[in-house]
Amino acid sequence: MILVHSDSMGIIDAKLRVYQKYRDYIDANNIYLQHGYEEFDEIVQSIAYTNVSYFEGFVEAMIEAFSKESLEAVIIEAIDMSLIEDNIAKLCFEVSIEYKNDFVGTVNTGSYNCYSAFTVRAIKQILVKETLKKTAKLLAAAIRPGIVHHIESVVQKTLVKNLRDVGYDMSGIRLVLYRGNRMEFPFITSFRFLLTILSGWIQNIVIFVIRIFHPVDINSKEWRGKVAEEIYQKILERRQEILALALVEILNICWQTTEDLKVIQHRLKEFKRKVLPSDQKQIIKEWLKRDVLQDKKALENHPSIMQYIAGHRLDGQPVVKVFLRDNDKDAQIDFKNACYDLEDTELEFVNVAEKSMEIQRQAEKMKLCERNAPAIDKKTRNEIKQVIQEHGGKIYATYSNVVGMRIGKVRSVGDEIEDNPCIVLYCLDKNLIPFGEKPLPKTIAGWPCDIREDYVMFGHCPNRCPASRQNLPEPGCSIGIPSVDSSGSVGFLVEPKNPTEQFRCGFLTASHVAVKRFKELNHHKSLLSMSHLSLEEHPIVHPSWQDNGHMDNAVGQVVESFCGNYGLCQTGLDFALVRIHGCREEEKEALPIVNDEELDFDGETKVTKSGRTTGATIGDLTDDSLTVRVDTSFLSRGYIAFFNCYAVENITEQNAFFRQGDSGSGVYVMEKDETLKPLGIAFASLFSQTAVCKIDSIIQKLDLKIVRYLDNKQTQLLMSQTGNVTEGKLPEQEPMDCV
């Protein structure tokens, strides 16, 4: 088994990448691929199946060991070893005879002469019978260890075959046969069939002896030797009959054992059927259907392609669904040309910009229902939030279709909408199942799921800037990385509580806006200052290179950043702290960050932000458990999941709170007294809501304070009163290249 682990790639994509790299080795050695997020049921089943298969092979070998053919070979060998002339002579010599209370003895007793033909006949009959008894016991004694040795050999071969080089000491194995409740010596009745077979001959040989010998020394080796020779000859003549009857006798003794073994064999087969593991080779064939692109390089310059899913619809029709930010015909042509021969697979392109209107209408409907639904009590909310926290990573890794999760108050049941606390799963297409995956879950840890469609992406800033001084960016200004065709927004202005010469003032923004290698930073799960990336410089320009006519105007340097889930609570965080080169000397005030205990998530709490695309907007704070999965590249199939974020919903379908161009903007809670309290950084959005990362912990860790210059206070108060300041809106910007 190879254990695969990945935080930024789905289970199947990660396993498929390992398989493609080590295909020959995995196939040759029948190695199973297991992901850390997967339950080990399949591994347990595979181990159980293998072990039961060993036992089944062992039982089959034991049944074969008791077969007629196998036992016949053992008996033949025993007959060849025991029923030889020398052995019969020795047994005949050892027979001690008593006749009519007269002790005759053995060949070692001395001479015993008989003059009566009748006496010789009677004594010889006794001698033959007793010799046959001893011969039968000798045969039984030879057969028994022969069977034991045969079974030992079968067991040894079976174990070696199944377990290869593992050695076993068979000296402890003993063959014990039971009949009823008492142990019985095997083949103790064998002499009876020998007497039966030779009974007629006994009479004839005695008459013959009477005619030839007179007088006779019963204890002489010469006389007894001739008797033994004739016994041997008669046994030799009846060898096949002896073999057949001995085989019947042994088969009768072994019958119950064989029947018991067959019952065990049947039960093992039944158990094997229950634990039959999946055929990984067939599963991999299904995985490979996901890899539809033959020429990925041809698509590297198409940022309009958000994602694609290869799978099948609920009716079984295979389809490749490509999600585009707009109606990019060139991207559609190039994608089609870059694919392998899709044969019967349908190729469908989705214009997300057009689809968003439908999504927002549906979101507006659900939002109205949630407003009218009973509030979720704090205990229930915390329970569901904990479930999302514990299971979210696995859900994103298991279902590549899922892009977001949060707590919901209502869910769709058929055509009805029911009031019911649930987990909302946002997916790209709820009627599409990616190849190799199962349908989306109906429940998670006992909580029902409501499946809704939406898309998620980072937001990026467009090409104008409101700052009056180019070297002193304001909240919402365009910023970027030197000579990089992407932009972001300035968030909160900050200062250290204990200023130094190295750092007197700066601002917060999103990590994916300010750090070029933010995906690598996410992979290391550490602050920038604790990463090897701290050895590099991370300058920031204002406006962005793209917004400033492809000219760079450096205004600061990233001194700290994090992208991923921070701390023990695994709170989604996408931030960068930028130290600016110049500081303003105007009068300012520190703004306290809102306390979670002050927040309500009933849809009545208003928040606002200033962004370069949408200007000043207002939204409804609805949740603090939103998780989003942001795809970093449709080519590499990588993603970043952010947990425990605030969710802000659009107030109306027409006035979006956040769009592409607003990443990094600071979000404020609007208090009833018209004051604003910092909440977090807007960094990504679904069409129905915006993801805002919590900043309280990082502000505290970095010993910062959020400041507002008093000459901007009136502007922000006006923003809180008017809601959406349309004068500041700008056209949307192409998203940052994440390939």
Number of C-alpha atoms within 10 A of each C-alpha: 11 13 11 15 16 16 19 22 22 24 25 23 21 19 22 19 12 15 19 11 11 11 13 11 11 17 13 8 9 12 14 17 17 19 19 13 19 15 10 12 11 16 16 13 17 18 14 17 21 17 14 17 17 17 18 20 19 20 20 16 17 21 18 16 20 20 15 14 11 15 21 19 15 22 24 17 14 21 20 12 14 21 19 16 18 14 17 23 20 15 18 29 23 19 22 18 18 14 12 7 7 8 12 20 19 21 21 12 12 13 15 15 15 17 12 13 18 13 14 23 20 13 20 21 17 17 23 24 21 20 25 26 21 19 22 24 19 21 23 25 17 20 25 19 15 18 20 16 17 19 21 19 14 17 21 17 15 20 19 14 13 17 11 10 9 9 10 10 7 12 7 5 12 12 12 10 14 15 12 6 6 8 10 13 14 19 18 15 15 22 23 14 17 21 18 10 17 18 14 10 14 19 13 11 17 20 14 11 18 18 9 9 14 14 13 20 19 23 25 18 18 12 17 24 19 14 23 26 18 17 23 20 14 15 20 15 11 14 14 12 15 19 15 12 15 27 20 14 17 21 18 11 17 17 13 14 18 19 12 12 17 16 12 16 19 13 13 19 15 11 15 20 11 11 18 14 18 11 9 14 12 9 12 15 12 16 20 16 16 19 16 19 17 13 14 15 10 14 20 15 11 17 19 21 25 21 18 21 23 24 24 20 16 12 8 10 12 22 21 22 21 20 24 23 19 16 16 15 11 11 20 21 10 15 22 16 15 17 15 12 12 14 7 9 14 14 16 14 18 16 16 22 14 13 16 19 15 16 20 23 15 15 21 18 11 19 22 11 17 22 15 13 16 14 14 16 9 9 9 11 20 14 12 23 21 15 16 25 20 13 13 22 20 17 23 25 25 21 21 24 25 24 25 29 28 25 25 24 24 24 23 15 9 7 6 8 13 15 17 18 23 21 25 21 26 24 22 21 18 18 13 24 23 24 21 18 16 10 13 20 13 13 12 16 10 10 15 17 22 23 20 21 24 26 26 23 23 26 31 31 39 30 23 18 25 15 16 9 9 16 18 18 25 20 25 29 29 33 33 30 25 23 13 15 16 25 32 38 38 32 30 26 22 22 20 16 12 10 11 9 5 8 15 17 22 26 22 29 30 33 29 28 28 31 26 17 13 22 20 13 23 23 14 17 17 18 18 23 13 14 13 11 17 15 10 7 11 19 21 25 25 29 34 32 25 23 22 17 10 14 15 20 19 21 21 21 20 23 18 20 28 26 28 25 21 19 13 6 11 14 21 28 28 29 29 26 26 26 24 22 16 13 13 9 7 9 9 14 12 13 15 14 18 17 11 11 6 6 14 13 17 18 18 12 17 21 24 27 32 29 35 33 26 26 22 25 25 30 28 22 26 26 23 24 24 27 29 31 27 21 23 22 17 21 19 13 16 20 22 21 23 27 29 27 24 26 26 30 29 23 20 13 19 10 14 20 31 34 25 25 32 37 35 38 30 28 27 23 25 21 14 9 6 14 14 22 19 24 25 28 30 33 32 28 28 25 27 27 28 29 33 30 31 24 20 17 13 16 17 10 9 12 12 17 21 21 18 19 14 13 11 11 15 10 11 20 15 13 20 25 13 13 18 22 17 13 9 16 18 18 14 18 22 18 22 21 15 17 14
